[in-house]
């Protein structure tokens, strides 16, 4: 498990304190007297406190203080020939006051509130060091009679400054690293959401088209009902047919209402202000390649994707381009048997945006050149021999035409199939 993951758990942080601080405290020197030590223990203690919840700070201070005394008493028991427990306990007790005082004032000053202000963290660290060291020296003076030599406050201050800003430097690097990881995670989630929304965008177009068709069918069914009813009211069979037509019209009307609710929900999600509707073309194409690379892996195909760009920094409409290009790239993946290449080329020419998707898969026979754009026509079958829906290219062609653009394809011998899209920039670029 990575360090930034470990430091998200209060229990693990306290456990690290109890284990690491006593051990780090043994890397030491004695600048003032035989009892007052300077070690790496406070450095690690200060660093870990910065990640601990406010309400756990005092508990951590008490547990670490107790662990320090217990650890040093255990070492004395192992190292000294004549082990005097009381003398050793009094000698180790001041360190307990150091760590408890440090945690106490860390809690009272609410240093956690300033964890994103590096300079303030450094200043607090210096103050906490000075207060804790004075507390330790005071306890030493009263318990073991240790004396403080002249100029010791100056030395303590220098030690506090170096130790605090060492922690701040390491903490800053850690925060930057954590922020970078968080940014990558957010970007990955946003890319995933953007792809989902582009798929919903495509579905909303289909639902909208279905609504129009249902409305026409409803009207025609109702007209049939009126015609049958008015022409031969005496004929029982005709009357039955007329009411059947009326029921069909009512059922279709209910379907229309359900579709309207679905369409309204999808449209509301797509137009949510939480997601940008416009993106740089480079970012869009990278998202498409990343998602379709995973799709190729799921089909156990080894496909090399390449991208060529010659575009400006304009922001383009995201959902439309994602849904169109995803269709074409997914078709290219399915056209490749096992291994192959897919190249996406985007360039601008005056007021037009050109997009090309070329694959090294099986080409399209000439006799299907017009048929592939018709709804329901498909050359793709799954492992059970069931044909796909055949609406991808028809949808793409219809949408591209709606934006005033064109789509065409060409089979290049010994190279593959290329789909070419031409779109007016004015319909796609954010003002």
N, C-alpha and C positions, 0 to 999 in steps of 0.2 A: 504494500500500500504506500502511496506517495505521501510525503511529509505534509502537504497542504490538506490532504484528506484526513490525516491523523489529527491535525490541529483544529478540526471542526468538532471534535468530541471533547467535552469538558472532563469526562472520566479519564480519557487517555492523557490529556494534558496534565492533570493532577498526578497520574501514575508516573508520567515522565519526570515530573518535578521530584517526586519522592525517590526515584531511582537515580536520575542523572545529577541532580544538584549535590548530594553528598559525595558522589564519585568525583565530580568536577572540583569540589572543594579541596580535594587532596593534591591538586596541581597548584602549589602555593609558594609564597615567600612571606617574610616577616619584616616589614619596613620600619616598624615603630618599637616593638618589644617582642619578647618570646611568646606572648599569648595572641597578639593581634596579627591575624593573617590576611593576606590578599590572595584571592584565588579566582578561578573561573566559575565557581558556584553561583555568586550573585548575578553574573552576566547571563547565565542560562535561566536563572530564576526570573529576572526582569523580562527577558525575551518571551518566556512562556506565559507570564502574567498578561502580556499584551493580547493574548488570544483567548484568555479565560473570561467567562461571563462574570459580570459585576458581583452577583450574589454568591459566587463560588470562591471569591478571592480570599476571604478570611479563613475559610476551611482549608484552602490550599496552603496558606501561610502557616497555620497550626500544624498541619500534617508534615509539611516540609521541615519545620523547626524540630519537630519530634524525631523525624527521620535522621536529621543531621546529628542530633545528640546520640541517638541509638547507634548510628553507623560509626561515629568516632569512639564511643565507648567500646564497641565491639573490636575496633582496631587496637585500642589500648589493651584490651584483654588478650589479644593475640601477640602483641609486640612486647609488652612489659614483662619482666621476670617476676617482679613482686607487684601484683596488680592490686592497687588501692582504689576501690570503687568510688568512695566519697571524694577523694582528691581529684580523680579523673572527671567525675561528674561536675564538680565545681569549675574545673578548667574548661569543660565543654559547654557549660550552660550559657555563657555570654553569646555564643554563636546562635543559640536558640532565640535570644532577644533580638539579634540583628535581623533575622529573617521574618520574625513575627512583626517587628516594627516596620519593616519594609512593606509587608503585605497590608498592615493596618493603615499606613498613610497612603498607600496606593489606592486603597478602598475609599478612605475619607476624602481624598483629593479628586476622586473620580477621574483618574487618568485615562480610563477607557474612552471617555467622551472625546478625547483629543487624538485618538489613534490614527487619524488621517492627517494630522498636523505634525510633521516630522520634527520640526524645530521645538515645538512645545513638548513632545515626547522626550527629546534630549534634555531639555531644561528640567523637566520633572524627574528624569533619571538622576541628574546631578543632585537635586534637592533630596531625593529619597536615599541616595548613597550617603550623603552627609549626615542626615538625621539618623539613619540606621547605624552608621559607624560610631557616631557619638553615643548612641544608646549602648552599643556593644562595649565601648571603652569605659563608659560609666559603670556598667555592671562589672567589668573586669576590675575596676578600681575598688569597688566595695567588696567584691567576693575574694579576689586573690591578691589585691593590693598592687596591681600593675600600675606603673607610673607612665605618664605621657611626657615624652621629651619635647623640648622646644622646637617649634616649627612643624609640629606634627599635623596641625590643622591645614597648613599649606600642602603637605604631602598627601593628606587625605583628599583635599580638593582636587589636586592633580590626578590622583587615582580615580576619583569619581568622574571627572570630565572624560578621561580616556575610556573608562569602562562603559559609561553611558553612551557615548557617541559610537563606540564599537557596536553596541547593541542596535542603536538607531540605524547605522549603515547596513547591518545585516537584515534588520527588519524592513528597511526600505526596499532592498533587493527582493526580499520575499514577497512583499506587497505588490511590487511590479510584476513579478512572476505569476502571482495569484490572479492579478487583474488581467494578464495576458491569457491565462487559461480560461477565465470567466468570459472574456471577450470572444474567444474561439468557440466556447460552448454556446453562447448566445447567437453567434453567427450561424453555427450549425443548426440550431433550432429554428432560426428565422428562415434559413434556406429550405428546411423541411416544410415549414408552414407555407412558404411562398409556393412551393411545388403543389402542396395540397390545394391552395387557393386557385392556382392556375387550372388544376383539374376540375375544381368546382366551377370555375368560370366556363370551362368547356361544357360541363353538364348543364349549367344555367342556360346556355345557348340552345341546347337540345330541348330543355323543358319549355323554353320560350317558344320554340318552333312547334312543339307538341301542343301548346296552348292555342296557337293560331289554328292548327289543324282541327283540334277538338271543337273550337268555336264554329268553324265552318260546318263540321259534321253535325253539331247540335242544331244549327240553323236548318240544314237540309232535312234532318230527321223530323223536325217540327213541321216544316213545310209539307213533307210527305204525309204526316198525320192529318193536317188540315185538308189536304187534297183528297185523301181517302174518305174522310168524314163528310165532306161537303158533297161528294159525287154520288155516293150510294149508301145512304143511311139505312135503307130498308134491308140491305144485304147483311145478314148476321156475320158471315165470314169476313166481309170487308170491314165491318165495324170492329171485329176482333183484331184484324191486321192494323187498323188505324190506332187502336189503343196500345198495341205492341210497339208501333213506331213511336208513340208518345212516351212509353216506358223507356225505350232506347234513348230517346232524346234526354229524358230525366237522368238516366244513369250516366250518360256522357257529360251532362252538366255537372253532376257530382264529381266526376273525374277531373273536370276542368277546375272546380273549386279546390280540390286537393292539390292539383298541380300549381295553382296560384299560390297556395300557402307554402309549398316547397320552394317555389321560385322566389318568393318574398324572403324566406329564411336564408337561402343561398346568396341572394343579392345583398342582404344586410351584412352577412359575413364577409363577402368579397370587398364591400365598400367600407369596411371598418377602418377607422382612422389609425388603428394600431399598426397597420402594415402599409408600407409604401407601395403605391401603384406604379411608380416610376423608378427605374434603376439604370445604371450604366450598362451598356450592351455587353461589355467585357465581363461584368459580374454575372449577368444573366446567363451567358454562354458557359461560364465556369460551373454554375449551378446545374445546368443541363447535362454537362459532361460528367460531373460527379454522380448525379442521380442515375444516369443511364449506364455508367460504369458498374454500379451496383446491380442494375437490372441485368446486364450482360453476365455478371458473375452468378446471379441466381439461375440463369439458363445454362451455366457451365460452358460459357463461350469466352474465348480469349480475344478481346478486341482492343486494338490500339487507337485511342482517340487523339486527334490533333486539331489545333485551332489556329486559324489565320485571321488577323484583324487589321482592318485599315479604316477605322472609324474615329469620329470626334468624341468629345466628352459629354455629349448631349445625353439627357435622361430619356429613356424610351419606356413606353407602356409595357408593364411587366407581364400581366396575366395573359394578354393576347399572344405576345411573342413566345412566352413559355409554353402555352398550350399547343401552338402551331408547331414549334420546333421539337417539342417532346414527341409529338405524333410522328414526325418525319424520322427522328433519330431512333425511336423505338422500332419503327418499320425497318430501318436499316439493320438494326441488331438482329431482328427476326429473319431478315433476308440472308444473313451470313450463317453458314452452316456450323463451323466450329471456330475458326480463327479468321481474322480479317482486320481491316482498317476502316475507320470512319473519319472523314475530314469535314469540319465545319468552317466555312469561309464567309466572313461578313465584311462588306465594304460599302462606302457611300459614293454616289456619283451624282453630283449636283443636288437635286431635290429628291433623290431616290435612295432607298436603302435596299441593298442586294444581299440576300442570304442564300448560301448554297450548302447542301448536305450531300456528300458523296460517300458511297460505301463500295466495298469490293465483294459484295454478295452476288447472288444470282440475279441476272438482269430481268427485265420485263419484256415479254414477247411483243412484237409490233401489233399483233391483233388485239392486245388488251390496252393499247395506249389510251383510248377514250373511255373504256369500261372502268378503269381503276378509280375514276373520279365519281362514279355513280353510286348512290346509297345502296348498301347491301351487297355490293360486289366485293369479293375477296379471293385472293389466291393463297391465303394462309389457313392452315388447318392444325389443330392440336394433335396430341398423341393418340387421341381416340377418334380422329378423323372428323371432328366437328369444326365447321368453318367459323372464322371470327365474324364479328358483326359487320365489318365492311363499311364503317361510317367515318373512320379516321380521315381519309383523304377527301371524302366528300365534304366533311365538316371544314377541313382546312381550306379547300377551294372556295367554299361558300363564304367563309369568314374573310379570307383574303380579298375576294371580290367585293365584299361589303366595305372594305377599307380602301377600295379603289386600286387594288393591286392585281398581280397575276402570278400564277404558279405553272410551271412546266417541268418536264423531265426529259432526260436523254440517256440512252444506253451507250456508253463508250466502250468499244471492243477492247478486250484484254485489261480493262481498268475497272469498270463497274457502272453503277447507276448514279446519276446526279439529279437531284431535285433543286430547282432554281426558283426563288421567290423574289418578286419585285414589289416594293411597297413605297407609297409616297410618305416622305418623312413628316410632313406637316400634320398627318393624322396620328402620328405615333410619339412625337417629341413633346415634352412638357414645355409650356411657354415659360 
